[in-house]
Amino acid sequence: MASEDNAHPSASEMKNAEAGAENGAAPGNVSETCETCIAADCKKKIEEIEKETKRITDIRDPIERNKAITAAYGKLATQDPNNRWIKLASVVSAQGGCAMKLTRSLDPDVITGIDPKYDFMNPTGLDPWYNMYQALGDANNSIFGDIYPKAAYRARHGYEDMKKCYAAEGKTVPDGLKKSFEALEKGDLKGASDRMAEYEQREVVQPVYERYRGTFSMMEKGSAVKKFFTGTNFYDIPVSTTCGDPNVVPFEGSISNRDHRVGYYKALMERLSSQQGWTW
């Protein structure tokens, strides 16, 4: 029992409660009347998902990390098929991996066999191939690290449990994700995916674009030349997990503009919905 002069359970109480949960005290049922048991249960569930997420985000090699991220999205999409942002995230992450591999294959360091750590240009921020590779990896990792743990918690334990447990642990759910999860609770699957895309592009991805502003500006200039001759952008992607699939969705606007990226997400989701036969 928590001491009267302290609303929060003591360390020993938490330890005993966690041990109780391990020994069959219904971990996952937050309807328990014991406040300490509830706190321990919440802590256990949140930490379990955070550790799972961190094991992936801590992978140093961007391509290997991308493989793990894509697999995690795919697994979560089967657990929570109504969260259609997750399904599209698994596809876009796979295409991000394709882009990383292509960027590495075109990097003069890789072509000539130079170890990147010995290339004096890399730390200066002036090597476009190295920067683009890092930017793609950073965006992939940032999205996963931010959104996945909340989406996974909601999928496994429910939104009501999430609100209760996040509050108990002093954690907040960003407003954009709240709107997405609340739409899911109401059965508004399209609204939920749109709200999550807006949060992803405006709050999570935009800082990556700002960090690599020069790199993306250079890519846009190169893409304009490519589009003049081929009709496609460097960053047009297919709704497919296959590298090199020619059936791409054209990007309209500037890749550095968050609202244009949200519009592109919606175009990708339209294609995915058609492929999956979703009628929302």
N, C-alpha and C positions, 0 to 999 in steps of 0.2 A: 504494500500500500504506500502511495506517495505521502511524504511527510506533509503536515498541515501548513507549514511555513514556506513550502516550496511547491508551486503548482506543477512543476516538471518532475518526472521520476528521477531518482538518483541513479548513479552509474550502476550500483549493485542491483537495484530494482530492474533496470533495463537488461542487465546481464541475465538475471533470473527469468525475466519475461521472455527474452530471446531463447533461452534454454527451453522454456515451456513450449514455445512455438515449435522448436526443433523436435520436441518429444510428443507432438501430436495435438497441440493446443490450437488447432484450426488456424494456421497462419494464412491469411488471405480473407478471413471473415472479420471485417471491421465492425460488425454489429456486436462484438464483445462488449460487455459492460465494464470490464476492467480497463481503466484508462491507461495503465502502464502496459497492458498487453496490446492495446491498440497502437500505442506509440512505438512499441518494439516491432510490431507487425509492419507498420508503415515504414519504419527505418529499414527493415530487412528487405522489403520489396523494392524500395527506391534504390538502395545501395546495390542490389543484385543487378538491376538494369544499368545503373551508372558504371559498374565494373565491366559489364559486358560491352558497353559503348566504348569505354576507355581502352579496353584491350585492342579494339580496332583502331581508334583514333591515334593510339600510340605507335602503330606500325610506321616505321620511318620511310620505307620505300613507297612513293606515291602510287605506283602501279599495283604493288601487292596489297596496299591498303585499300585501293579502289576495288579490287576483287572481293575483299572481305565486306566492304560497304555494300556492294551490289548484291552479294549473297544474303546479307542481313535484311536488306530491303525486300528481296524476293521472298524470304521466309515470313517476314511480317505481313506482306501482302496476302499470303494465304491465310494467316491468322485473322486478318481484318480486311476482308474483301470490300467492305463498304467505304473504306478510306482509300479512294481511288488515286489520291495524290501519291500514296506509297507505291502503288503499281507503276505509275508513270515514273516515279523517282528511280525505281529499279532499272527501267529502260534508259533513262537519261544518264544515270550513273554508268551503265555499261557503255554508252556512247562517249561519256567522258573518259573512260578507260581507253577506248579506241583512239580518241584525240591525243591522249598522253603518249600512247605508243607511237603514233604518227609523228608527233612533235619530237620525240626522242630520236626517231629514225632519221630525221632531217637535221638534227643538231650536228654541226661540224665536229664537235668533241667526240660524239659517238662514231661518226663516219671515220675519223682519223685515229680513233682508239685512245684519245686523251682522257685520262681520269678527270671528271669535272672538278674535283677538289684542287687540281693543279692548274685550272684555267683561271688566270688572274682576273678575267672579265666577269666571272660569275658573281663575286661579292659586290661588284660595282653597280649592279643593276642595269648594265648596258648590254648584256647578252640577251637578245630577244628570244632565242630558242629556249635557253635555260629559264628565263623569266616566265614564258608561256607555260612551260612544263610545271613550274612551281605554282603558277596562278591556277591552273586547272586542278592541281592536287589540293590547293588550299580551299578552293570553292567547294569541291567534293567533300572534303573533310569538315568544313565549317557547317555546311547544310546538315550533314549526318550528325555531327556532335551536338547541334542545337535542337533539331526537330525529332530525331529518332528516339531518344529516351522518353520524351513525353508521349509520342505516338505509340510507342511500345507499351508504356504503362497503361494508357487508356485502353489499348487493345486487349491486354491481359487481365486487367482488374476493373475496368469500367471508369467512366468519367466521374461519377459521384464519389467513388472511392478515391480517385485521383485528387479531386478537390479537397477532400477531407485529409488525406495523407500529406499532400503538399503543404497544406496549411499547418498541419501538426509539425512538420519538419522545417517550417519557416521558408518554404520555397514558393516561388510565384510562377504562374503560367503566363507567358506574354499575351497581351491583349489579342494580337492577331491569331494566335493559336486557340485562345479561348473561343473566339468567334467561330473558328473552324470546327472545334469539338462540339460546340453548342448546336451548330447546324447539323452535324452528324447525329446528335441526339434527337433532333427533330425530323430526321430522315431526309434532309435537304443535301443530298450527296454532291450535287454540282456546286451548290453554294459553299459547302465545306471544302471542296477541292480548290475552288477559286480563292477563298480566304487564306488557305494555307499557302497557295502559290504567291499571293500578294505579300504575305509575311516573309516567305523564303526570299523573294527577289528584292524587296524593299529594305528588309531589316537584317538579313543574314548575308546575302550575296553582294549587295551594294558596297559594303566596306572593303570587300576583296577587290572589286573593280577600282575603288579609289586608291588602294595600295599599289595596284599595278596599272595605273592610269596610262602611263606612257606605253606600256606593252600593248594594251588593248587598243590604244589610238593607232599604233603602228599596224596592228592586225586589221583594223577597219580600213586603213588606207590600202593595204595589200588586198583585202577582200573586194574593195571597189574595183580594182584592176581585174581581179579574177571574174567578178560578176559581169564586167563589160565584155569579156571574151567568152565566158561559159554560161552566163545566166544564173549562176549559183554563188552563194557566199561560202567562205571558209567554215562558217559556223552553222550552216544548215545541217540538220540531222534527221535521220529516219526514225520512225517509231519502231525500232527493231534492236535486238541485242547483237546483231551481226555487224562486224566492222566492214565498212565499204558498201553497205546496202545503198543502191543508187536512188531509192524511192524516198527522197528527203522532203521534209516540210520546209518551204521557203521562209526565211526570216525577213520580216518587213520592219524597217527602221534602223535605229542605232543599237548595237549590242550593249553599249555603255548606259543606255537609258533604261532605268528600272521599269517604267511603265510599258515600254516596248517589249521588254523581256517577259512581263506578265502577259501581254498580248500573245507572245509567241508560245508561252506555256499553254494558253487556252487553245491555240491552233494545234499544238501537239496532243492535248487532251481530246480534242475533236477527232483527230485521226485515231487515237487509241480507242475511243468510244466506238467508232465505226468498226474497228478491227474486232473488238470484244463483243459487239452486238448490244452494248448498253443503251438503254432508253432513258436512263436516269430515273 
